[in-house]
Amino acid sequence: MKKILITGINGQVGSELKALAPSYPEFEFKYTDIDSLDIGDRENVLKVVGDYIPDFIINTAAYTAVDKAEEEQQKSELINATALRYLAEACKKHNTWLMHISSDYVYHIEKDRPLLESDETKPQGIYAKTKLAGDKICQEADINFCILRTSWVYSYYGNNFVKTMIRLGNQRDELSIVADQIGAPTYARDIADTLMKMIVKICGSAEKEGLKGTYNFANGGVTNWADFARKIFEIKEIDCKVSNTTTEAYGAPAPRPKWSVLDKTLIQKNFDIKIVDWETSLKACIERLDAVPES
């Protein structure tokens, strides 16, 4: 039985992976949080991985407070970059595959087409720069890896844009939301499902080496944050007006990419991944929240 170790189990993707695990009885799972596996502690990483010797590590742990990272650069660098050295070292020692989640923020370029994995990267802000540094560590390490760059993640679990909009929409008559950032909201459940399908494909492939690399993944379609909020209110039948504002007017401490539309051709080709439209996944998430609100 193949073994999978998951970091950051209490985060959005980690929680979705744990919920999906019963659908994959052919795998053994080990769930870790910062108390049981601090990826920023080299000795802790080497010991936990060495004791378990997983076939795959899915690293969902990350420093994701984009604005706070401007003040906590050292912490962001430790979790998003330096920790990847420790994970890569452990993976190399035990011939373990590293599945690592990255971000659309690493690109920060504007194109007249969806962004390719091979496009240049010009990250702005500490969070974006540390995420790209982590990607490069994976890419340059002598290990088997898959990096999954994704965008605008939300989930049934944790705090996220969807839950915030539902809460605020019920409290206020009008909200001002940024409309000049373009991308695709991505349901963490779909990310978890994709990661598991990738692992299954790797396990069954005779040409595993050909599957390693960096991949974009997001739900299908294109929108902006204001229209995303409008769709949430439409599905929930919340009577809250959304007015458009700009990134500049919003004035967040850290820069945000204006163009986060990701080309998913490569992951579809190599892993036979079907891309679900963002509106379809949003409805699924809200139906789940309505059926059994997260405790």
Phi, psi and omega in degrees: 000127179288144183248137181237124175256128181245128174265161176061042190295340181270357178279182184296309181288320178301315179296321179291324177296318179297322179291329181278338188309319180300339178282353181235068183293347180283353179245150171258135183244142171237122183258131180229145171240187185296334180286325182263339176207100176270104186293348176274003180244106186303313182297321179296317179298310183297323180290310183296315179293320180294326179287325185265326183048070180284157172280331179221142166246126172257110183266098176261354179290138180195158169267110189245005178282088190304314182284319181296333180300334179297332179263336183244056184301317183298318179293318178298317179296320182298310185281319185273340183235293185305320180301331179293331175296318181292316179296318180296320178299316180293320179295319180296320182296327186245012179055044182260139174282138175251118176256113190238135181264126179240199194220152173297339182298339183293337183280296180050045174231156180248128181232169175262022180205165176301148183284136178263154177301334182272357179294158178295155179242130179225062185300142178240132181093158185295313180305308183299317181293322180287327176294319178294322178300320177296319177301314183295323177299316178299313186294328184266349178284152180273067182221167170273128184211157166226124174260132179245107177270124185225177188219148168048056188283136173221169186199168168295331185260154170072191179262134181198175185301318183299311181294321179296317179295320178298316180294310182291323180298328178279345183260334188235160178272335184210143176229146176254118187234143180298133183238002183253014170253125187248132180186205179223122173299143183230123182285124182302332177299320179291326176296313180299316179298319179295317179301317180292321177295324177297315180297317178300318180294317179299315182299326184265002184266140175277345181241061184300322182302326182288350182262346180290152179145190183255131184228141170273142172211131174202166173291162184282162179091176183220141177204188171230171187297322181295315179290329174300313179298317180300320180293322177300313181295324179296313181296319183275354183057048178262129181269083179222124181282139177247123175253144182280140170228178182250162177301318182297317181293326180294321171068040177292148181301321182260143179294144175247142176291138177279335185234110182233029179278117186259136173280123184255015185302318186294316181290328176293319183289313187279332186236006180055039181278131176268130182268122179269138180298145186298325180292322178296315180291324178299315178300319180297318180294316181293322176299321178295317179295322180290323182289312180221090180304140180298132181282000000 
